[in-house]
Amino acid sequence: MKTAVVALGKIGLPLAVQFADAGHEVIGVDVNQRTVDMVNDAKEPFPGEAHLQEKLEELVPAGRLRATTDYSEAIPGADAIVIVVPLFVNDETWEPDFAWMDAATTSLAEHITPGTLVSYETTLPVGTLRNRFVPAIEKISGLKESKDFFAVFSPERVLTGRVFEDLRKYPKLIGALSPEGTKRATEFYESALQFDERPDLARPNGVWDLGTPEASELAKLAETTYRDVNIGLANEFALFAQDNGIDAFKVIEASNSQPYSHIHQPGIAVGGHCIPVYPRLYLSGDPSAETVRSARILNASVPAKLVERAEKLLGSLKGMKAVVLGASYRAGVKETAFSGVFPTVDELTKRGAEVAVHDPFYTDEELEGFGWTPWHEGDAADLVIVQTNHPEYTEYSADTVPGVKLIVDGRNITGAEKWQGTPRLVHGDGEQSTASAKDA
């Protein structure tokens, strides 16, 4: 099959590689010339994706994968087009911003040829494929869906850094507008993916047809929104436990020993391209969903709440030196999308602190590019806030930060023995927080 992949980002490029590795003739299209050049040179444009570099070195020289910025080169004659263009959300209104996806849809519609399967993998609000993108393709191309081309929504369900592993692990969800579209989507993904045995599932792992694009759209929003709501509940418990001398982590462990409880872990922030974003996409279609809205607001408020508690313990943050450990939104990745570092730095600055940031994945120049002062091990500081659960930070101690008066552990990764003599506020551990308050 000739397959075109639109947008060669951290999900799109591994997908293109997966399709090529399965025997497809793959051409990727991206607006970024640097990305295109690096792919054609068999070099990964971004680090950290397992097996990506070695697969590029195999597939590109063999002529099974190439990239272009030209839709007219990639789209005509394709058997399948897979779109993984970013969809943004306005931070103030929480409304989706379709600008990039609309532009990509227009470009592919100008060059699509009859018989093509068009699969949208970018997470969308419910009803978007049927009501927005299909009419746009029909109007621009003059072709008719379910007759001349076939549209399907099939959400990506992978995590950056382990895309190839996740493609095997999780069922591939599809939702088409016609039986023929379902047939073609099933055949395409079965030809491109291999699936692990999953005896824990009610039916065999593989391509799962949900019947409609709306059901498939909702499935992706539901699985990610569930996580945000669950973390919101965990953060609610953590804040309460912190105020009442209770260790929320012991409580959650005890609760989850019963098979009907699956409480997630609390944390200073919920970051990344997915969990903070998709609940807002859900709310764009269901604005009355107060549970979803409340959880999103609560999770976004935790950095400010912890900075406020630090200020109460220290008396004032004005003129104090504060270091935020971790710019990445989670451990092991070099990615700041919706990272808690931004609200944490903003809140500290607003309260008069002199703020520095550290992250083992970022150089001083890169941190300065965000407008931050870099911090180095051994630099003095009054306040330490652990924002990312990088394993390096488990080895830090009071000796790492001379003069430290308080450590706020937003990820529950530091050990009390390494910080003896330093008041320590752990988000969710009220027993430790009570001791810290007495010490401070």
N, C-alpha and C positions, 0 to 999 in steps of 0.2 A: 504494500500500500504506500502511496505517497501521502505523507502527513505533514501539515504545516502547524507550527506552534507559534502563537502570537504572544510575545513578551518573554524574554529569556532572563528572568530574574531568578531568585533563590528557589522558586518552585518550578517555573517554566523551563529553565535549562535542564535540571535533572529529569523532568518529564520528557523533554526532547531526547535526551540521552537514553532513557528507558525505552522509548519507542524505537529508536535506532538500534539499540541492543537487541530488540526483539525481531529485527529484520526489516523494519519499515525504512523507506527512503524519506529522510526527515530534513526539512528546511525550516529554520527558525527565523522569525522576523522581529526586529527590535529597533526602537527609535534611537538607541544609544550606539553611536559608531564604535566607541571603544569596546563595548561588550561584543559587538559583531566581529570586530577585528581579533579580539582575544579568543573567541570561540573558533574562528577560522584558523587561528594559530595553535589550536588545541591546548589553550591555557584557560584555566578556570578564572572567571572575572572576579570571584569572591572566594575567600578561604573558608574552610570549615565543613564542607559537605563531604561526608564519607564516600570514598570511591569515585568521586566525580572526575578528578584529574586523570586517574588511570583510565577511565572509560573514554574521556575525551581523546587521550593519546592513542587509543585503539580505533575509535570510530571515525574521527575526522580525517586522518590520513587514508583510511579505507574508502572515503567518499560516501559514507552512510549518513553523515551529518554535516550540514553547513549552515551558515547564517547570512542574513542580508538585512538591509534597512528598507528594501523595496518590496512593497506588497504585491506589485505586479509581477514580481519574480517568484514569490512564495505561494500565492493563493490560486492562480488559475490551474486547473487540472488536479487539484488536491482531492484525494478521496475523503480525507478528514481534516478539519481545522479545529485546533484546540486553543482556546483563549484563556490566558492566565494574566490578564492586565490588572494592575492594582485598582481597587475601588477605595476611595478615601471617604472620610466622614468629617463634616464640619465640627470643630471642637466646641463651638458656641451653640449652634442650633441642633446638633446631633443628626442632621440630615445628610444622606449620602450624596457624594459628589461624583457624578458619573462622567465627568469631562474626559478622562483618559479612555474609559471604556466606550463611550460614545464615539470618540475619534477612531478607535481601533475597529469598532463595528462598521463605521462608515467606510473605512479603508478596505476592509475585507469584502464588504458588500459591493464595492465598485469593481471587484475583480473575481468574485465567486463564479464558478461554472456549475452547470446542472449536475445533479447527482451527489453533491457534497454533503457529508455529515458535519454539522457545526456544533461543537461541544463547548459550552461555557463552564469553566472550572472555578472561576473567581466566585467567592461567596457573595450572594445577592439577596436583597429583600424579596420576600415571597411575592410572586407574580411578575417579577422583572423580566424574565425570559419571554414569557407569553405576551406581555403587554407593552414592553419597551423595545427589546432587541429584535424579536421576530418581525414586528411591523416595520422597523427601520431597515432591516435587510430586504424585506419584500419591496418597500418603496424605492430603494436605491437601485436594487439589482433587476427589478421587474420579474423576479422569480417568485414562485409560490411555495410556502412551507408545506411539507407533507406530500408535495407533488414534484417540485424541482430541487428542493434541498430539504434537509431534515435536521431540526434543532433539538438539542438535548441539554439538560442541566445535569452535570456530574461533578459534585464538589470535590476539590482536593481535600484530603484528610491526613496530611502528612506534617511532620515537624522538621523544620530546617535542621540540617546536620545529620539527619537519618532518613532522608526521603526514600531511598531505595528499600530500606528495611520496612518502612511503613507502607509502601505500595504493596508489599507482599502480605503484610499483616492484617490489613483492614479490608472489609468488603468495599467494592467499588459501587457506589450508589448512582443510579441513573433515573431520569424522569424525562420522557419524551412526549411529544404532542400527538403521536400516531403510532399504531402497531408497527408500521414499517420503520419509523424512526427508532423505536425500541429495539427492533431486530438488528438494525445497522449499528446502533450504539453498543449493543451486547457483543456483536461480532468484532467490532473494533477493539473494545477493551479486553475481550478474551484473547485476541491476537497479540495484544501489546503487554499484558500483565501476567505474572504468575502469582499464585496465592498459596500462602502457608496453610497447613492443616490447622483448623481451629475447632477442636472438639467441644470447646466451651460455648460455641454458638448454636442457636436453635436450628439453623440450616447451614449447608456447606458454605464455606468462605468462597467468594467469587464476585461476579457481577450481580448486584441485587436491583431489580426493577421495582421502583416505588410507584409506578403507574402514571404519575403526572410530574411536570417540572415543579409545580408548587409543593408537592410532597417532598421532593428531593431538596428544594431550597429550604424548606422548613426543617428537614432533618439536620442539615448542617448548622443552621442557626440554633436549633434546639440543643445539640450536643455541646456547642461552645457556650451558649448562654447559661446552660445548666452549671457549667464550671464557674462562671462568674458569680452566679447566685449562690452556689455552694461556698465559694471562698468568702463571699460577703457575709454569710451566716457564720463561718469560722472566725472572721474578723470581729463580728459582733460579740461572739463568745469570748474572744481573746481580750477585747477591750474591757468587757465586764469582769473577766477573771483577773485582769491586771489591777483593777480597782478594788478587788475584794480578796486579795491574797491567795488566789487559786492558780494552780498550774493548768492552763487550758490544754496543754499538750498531753498531759496525763488523762485529762477528762476526755479528750477526743479519742485517744487510744482505747480507753475503757469503753466508750460509747460504740466504737467501731468493732469491738469484739462480738457484738450482736449483729447478725447477718443483714439486718435491715437498715443499719446506719452506715453511711459512707461519707462522713464529714471530711472535707479537705483540710489542708493545713493553712493557718493564717499567715499573712505576710505583709510587709510594709507597702507593697505595691503589686498590682496586676498589670504586667506589660506585654509587649509583643504585638504582632499584626492582627492577632485573632481575638483573644478573650476580651480585651477592652473595647474592641470595635464592633464585633458581631451582635452583642446585645443592643447596640444603638441601631444597627440595621433592622433588627427585629422590632424595635420600638417604632421605627419609621412606618411600619405596617400595622402595628398594634399599640398605639400610643396610650391606651388605657391599662397596659400591663404594669401595674404599680410595683409588683414584686421585683420585676426585672429592673425597673428604674431605680428603686430604692437600693438594690444591691450595687448597681453601677456607681451611684452617688457615694455610697458608703466606702467602697473600695478605693475610689478616687480621693477620699478624704483622709485616709490613714496616714500618709506622710505628714500632713499638717498636724494631725492629732498627736503623733509621736514627737514632732518638734516642739509642740506646745508643752507636752509633758516634760521634755528635757529642760525647757525654759523654767518650768515651775520648780524643778529639782535644783537648778543652778542659780535661780534667782533672776538672772537676766542673761541674754545672749549677746547683748550689745558689746562690740569690741572683742568678743571671744573668737578664737580660731577654731573652726569646725572642719572636719574632714569627712567626706562622704565616700565610703568604700563601695565601689562598683558603679559603673556607668551603664553596663549592659542590663537588659531587662531580666535576664536569667543567667544562671551559671553556664559556662562553657561556650558562650556564643559572643561574637562581636557584633552586637546589634542593639541600638538604643530606641527602637520603635516603642513609643508610649512607656518608656522606662520611668521608674519611680525617681530616678536621679533628678529629673527636671522639677517636679513639684517640691522635692526635698531641698534642693539648692535654692529655689525661689523662696520657700518658707523661711529658711535660715537667713537668707539675705534680707528678707523683709523685716526680720527681727533684729537686724543689726550685726549679725555674725560675719566674720571674714571667712569665706568658704573656699576650700580646695577639694579636688576630686581625684580619686585614684581608680585605675582599672588595669589589670595585667594585660588586657587585650589591646589597650590603646597607648600610643606614644604620647609624649608631652605635647607635641605639635598637634596631634589629633584632638586632645583634650582642650587645648587652647583654641582650636577651631570652633569648639562649642561655646567659647567665651569663658571657660573655667580656668582657674589656676591649678596646675598639677601638684599633687602631693607625692612625696617619696617616703619610703620607709625610713624612720629615724627623725623625720621632721616633727617638731613639737606641735601639739594641738591641745585645746581644752576639751573638745567634744568630738567623739567618733560616732558616726551613724553607719551601720552595716546595711547597705541597700541591696547588694547582689550577693547571692550565696556561692560566690566563687570559692572553691576548696582552699585556695591560698589563704583566705582570711581565717580559716580555722586554726592556722598556725600562729596568728598574730597574738601578741600579749601586750601588757601595759608597757613593757620595755620597747615595743615597736613604735610607740607614740609617746615620747617624753612629755611629761606635764599633763597627761590626760586626767580630767576630773570626772568624766562620765562617758560610758559607752552605751549607746542605744543599739541593741541588736534587733534589727527588723526581720531577721530570717532564722533566728534560733540556731545559729551555727557556732557561736563562740563558747568556749569553756570557762566556767567560773574559776578554775584553778589557774588558768593563764592570766586572769585579770584580778588576781587577789589584791585587795587594797584599793581597787577602783570600783566605785559605784557602777552597777550594771543594770540597765533597764532592758528587759527582754520582752518583746511584743508577744503577749500571751502567757507569760510566766509571772503571775501575780505574786508567787512566793518570793521570787528573786527581786521583783520590783519593790516589794515591801522592804526587803533588806536594803536595797539601793537607796530608797527614800530615807531610811534611818541613817545610813552611812553618810549620805549627802547632807 
